């Protein structure tokens, strides 16, 4: 099936007389005819449902759909995007390990890496993603276990050179983990450029309607976990009677372990209702993403002509420093998110935001409705001034997420805000 068709049909195929729309299995538990059957489920001898924290038919259908869209061997949905990133890395990192990450990442992810991971004994080195391959390799240590980046950085809107990061990962024999939230698999499939694990905040474009919070981890199924660096996967797990994930589950070892160990122990599972809503959103993903991109490109061009604007960050513009990378990795479209730097700094940015009418001032992004935010005082508020600059965030930076309204209405609202700024 082509991508648009997968969005509608992958993951759930109704049988004769069954519901056409994916049903909500609103149950925490499932019944069986014998203790032996349940025992086989707990020993991972058979697949099935026994408790919704680990698996649920509605969520399972959504996981299959996302795996199909990204081209992976399996997926695990979580209660939030933050949980997905946390699980994706904790699945292979332990106390004493080291992670390399681009500094151009979402503020919540930065805090997770820089502070919470440190408390867990996991060290993180933040690097400039525009550095050369040789410079990135210099950040590696003997205990480095993964390298992380975002397809399109939030909120710097910088495009990651995925093949460069994948080459670094290959030389170090570690997985390349990437957050593909902003591009979505419609505009970019990172496995095709060498990524090993993909994560999403499904709260954003995959849902698209701001009605559910969720995340997902997708396993590409191509990394060799038997290279001696990942005993969590290649040596016996005593909590499952000595199962070795790589032996029993093959190229699905990573995603199976994430489910049966991390989800079992930490429990950030999505509600079936949320999975239903996520699926509903994904059915229109291609239509929405095309409109988001068209609107954003028109808005970005409009913003470049405003005297109050110092810089517009949107790689769809030919003048953007990341334009060539965008043509390589996301040639058919980017996302609806633009970052705008005001020449007069924080005060001008705040005044402009406060006078918007159609555009909502809210702590969200990648919604069907246009919204805006001041990252330095909200999503990235916990970062120091130095950390903000490393993440590409200045005091006058505004993140504008273009929705799917008629673009003329969006432009009219932005213009009236600029008029008040000049008045």
N, C-alpha and C positions, 0 to 999 in steps of 0.2 A: 504493500500500500504506500502511496505517496504521503507526505507529512500531513497535509490537510485532512486526509482520510483517516490517518492514525488518530488524529485529535478527536475524531468522532467515534471511531470503532475499536481502537486498540484497548485491550484490557478486559473488555466485557462483550461477550457475544451471547445474546439471549437464545434460549432453546425454544422449542415449539410451545406456544402458550405462555411464555414467560414475559415479564415486563420489558418493554423496549428500552426504557430509561434505567440506568444503573440504580438498583434498589439500595435503600439505607438499611443495613443490618444493625439495628439499634439493640445490640445485646452484648453483655460483657462476657458471656460464657456459652458453651455449646455442649450438647449431651452425646454420650456414646453408650454402646450396648454392653461393654465389658471393661474391667480394669486393665486387661491386657492391651486393648486398643489405646487407652489413655496412656499406659506405660510406654508404648512405642512412640507416641508423640513426645513425651518428655525425654526419651532417650535419643530423639532426632532420627529415629529409624523410619518414620513415615511423616509425610507432610500433612498438615491439617490445621484446624482451628480448635483451640481449647481455652484461650483467654485473650480478650481483645487487646490487652497491652502488647502482646507479641504479634498477633495477626487477626485480621478482621476481613470478611469478604468484600466489603465496600472499599476499605483502604487497600486491600490486596489488588483490586482491579485498577485503582489509581496508580499503584506502584508499577504494575505491569505496563500501563500506558506511558508513564514517564520514562521507564527503562527503554521502551520502544522508540520514543521520541528522541532520546539522547543516543541510542544505539548501544546501550549497556546490557550486561547479563542479568542484572537484578537491581532493585531499588528498595529503600527503606524510608517510609514517611515518618516524620517526627512532629512534635507539637509546635515547633517553631523553627525558623531558619537558624537561629542561634544554637538550638539543640542539634541541628544537623551538622553544623560546622564542628561543634564540640565532640560529637560522637565520631565523626569522620576521622578526626585526629586522635582522639583517645583510644580508638580501636587499634592503633599501632604505636602510640607513644606511652612511655612509662616514666616514672621518676628517674632522672639522670639522662634522659634523652634530649635531643636538640632539634629545633624546627627553624627553617629559613622561610621568611615571609616577605612579600612585597610590603613596603610601607604604605602604599596607596590602597587601603582597604577601609571597609565600613568601620565606624567608630566602636561599635559593640564588639566586633571581631578583634580590633586592636586591643581593647581592654581585656578581652578573654586571653589573648596571647601574652600581652605584656605584664599582666598582673595576676589573673587567676591561675594561668599555667605556671607562673613562677612560684606561686604558693604550693603548687603540686610537685615542684621539683623539675619542671620542664622548662628549659631555657629557649628563648626565641631571639633570633637575630633578624632585624628588619633591614631590608636592602632597597636600594633604588632600582626599580624594575627596568629602568632604561640603561643600567650599567651593562658592561660587556659580559659575555659568558665567562671569561677569565676572572673578572672581578666578582661575579656571583659565586664562582667556585671557591674563591678565597674566604667566603663566609662559612664554608663547610667545616665540620669537625668530624672526628671519628665516630661520634655518637649521633650525627645528623640522621634523622629518619624520614623527613618529608620536606617538600618545598611547596609553598602555597601562594596563590594570587587570585585576582578577580578578572574575568574576561573584560569587563568594562568597570573601572574602579568607581566606587561610590564614596564621596561625591566628586572626585577629581575628574571623572569622565575620561580617563586615560585607557587606551587599549593595550592589553598585555601582549607581548611578543611570546606567544605560547610555545612555538617551536624552540625558542631559545631556552625557556624554562624547562621544557621537556628534555632538551639535550643535556642540561645541567643535571637533571634528575637521573637520566640514563647513566651519565658518567659516575654518579655517586651511588648508583644501584638503589635508589629510593623512589617512592611514588611522587608524582606531580598531582597535587590536589587543587582544583580550581572551582571558584564560585562563579556560576554562569547565570546568576539571577537576572542581571540587566539585559543581556543579549537574548536569553531564552534559547532553547534548542531550535527555534524557528530561524533565528538569524545566525547561530553558531553552535556547532557540535564539537566541543573540545577534544573528544576522543579521536577525532580525525586529525588532530594536530599534535597528538602524543600525550594528552592528559591520561591519567590512570583512574582518578576518582573525580566525580562532579558533584557539587552541592548546590542547592537552591534555597532561597527563602521563597516558598510557594505563596507566602502572604502577598508577594508583589505580582509580577506580570502573569504568572501561571494561573493564579486566581483572578487578579485584575479588577475585582469589584470591591475590595476592602471589606470582605464579609467573613474571612476566616484567617486564623494565624496558623502557619505550618511551615515545614521544611522537608527536604528530601535529600538522601544520599544515593548516588547512582554509581555502581561498580562497572568499570569498563571490562573487567575480566581478563586483562592482558598482562598484568604485572606478575612477576615471578616472586612469590612470597617465600619460596624455599631457598633464598640466597644466603641464609644464615643470619640476616639482620632482624628477622621478625619471628622470634620464638613463640609469640602469642598465637601465631597461625600455623607454624610448622612443627610445634611440639605439643604433647598431650595436654588437654584441658581437663583438670581433675574434677571440675564441676559437672562434666558430662562423661564420667567414667573413662577418662583418658582419650577422648576423641581428638584426632589431629585434623583440623579443618581443611588443610590443603590436601590431605589424603582422601577424606570422605566427601568433600564438596567441590574439589577441583577448582576451576576458574571462578566459582562463586563463593570461595572460602571467605573472602573479606566481608562481603555483605551478609553472609550467613552468620558469621561471628558477631557482627554489629547488632543483628537482631536478637540472637539467642543468648548473648552475654550482656551487652550494654543496655539494650532495651529491657531485658529481663531485670537487670539490677538497678537501673536508673529511671526507667519508666516514663520517659517523655513521649508518650504515644498520642497520636491525634484522635479526636473523637470521630466516630463514623459520620456524624452530621457534617463535620468540617471536611472530611474526605469527599463526601457527596457534593458539597459546594465547590470544592477545588476542581473536581471533575467537570462540573457544569461550566466553570470558567475556562478550563482548557479546551473545551469543545469549540470555542470561538477565538482561540489564541492567534491563529494566522491572520484573521480579519482585523483583530484589534491591533496587533503589532505593526501591520502595514500602515494603519491610520496613525498610530502613535509616532511612527518614524516620519511620515509625511508632515504631520503637524509640527513636530520638533524641528525639522529642517527649515520649515518656513519661519518659525519663531526664532531660531538661531540666526538666520539671515537678517531678520528684523532687528534683533538685539545688537548686531554689529554696527548698525547705523545710529545707535543712540549715543549722544554726547556724554551721558552720565555713566556709560559702561566703559570700563577699562579693558576688559577681556571677556570673550565668550569661549567657553570650553565645550566644543562639540565636534567630534572627529568626522562628522558628515560634511563639515565645511572644508573646502579645499585649502583654506588658509590655516587650518588646525595642524599643529605639529604631529598629531597622530593620524593624519589623513591616510598616509600610505599604509600604516598598520591596519587601519579600518578597512581599506580596500582588499587587504589580504585575508583578514580573519572574519570580517562582517560586511562583505561587499554588497549584500542585498538590503541592508538596513541595520540600524544600531539599537536604539531604544528611544523613549520619549523624554529622557532626562538630560537637562542642560545645566551646566554651572556657569554663573554669571558673576564677574567681579566688578564691583562698583568703584569708580575712581576715587570717590570721596570717603570710602571706607565703610565702617560698621554703621555709623549714624545714617548715612544715605540709604544703605541697604535696608535698615530697619524701617525707615520712613516709607520707602517704596513698598515694602511688604505690607505695612499697616494700612495702606490705601488701596490695596487690591480688593475687588468686589466679587467678580465671578471666580477668580482663582482663590482657593482655600489656603489659609495658613494652617498647616497641620503637620503632625509628626508621622508622615507616611510618604510613600513614593510609589511610582509604577501603578497608578490607579487609572480607571477610565475617566475620572474627573481630574482636571488640572489642579495641581496643588504646589505649594512652595514652602521653603524652609530655610532658616539660617543655621547651617551646620555647627559653626563655632560656639553657638550658645544653646545647642539642643543635642543632636545626635552625637556630636564630638565634643561636648562640653567638658568631659572629664579629662581630655587631653591637655597637656601643657602647651605653652606657646611654641616650643620647639617641636613637640610631637605634631601639632597642627600643621606647621610648615612642612614637616616630613611627609605628611599625608596630602599635601597640596591644598591646604585650606587657609585662606587669608581671612582677616576680620571682615572684609567687605564681600565675601563670597556668599552667593545665594544659590540654592539648588532648586531648579524649576522643573517640575515633572508635567509634561504636556499630556493632557488627556485626549479623548476622541471627540470633543465638541467640534462644532464648526470652527475652523481656524480663525475666521474673521472675528468671531466673538472673543476668542482668546487674545488676539492682537489688539482689539479695541480696549480690553481691560488693562492690558499692559501699557498701552499708550496713555490712558487716562491717569495711570499711576505715575508715569514719567512726567506728564504735564504738571501734576501736583508737586513733584519733586523739584521741578524747575521754577515753580511759582513762589 
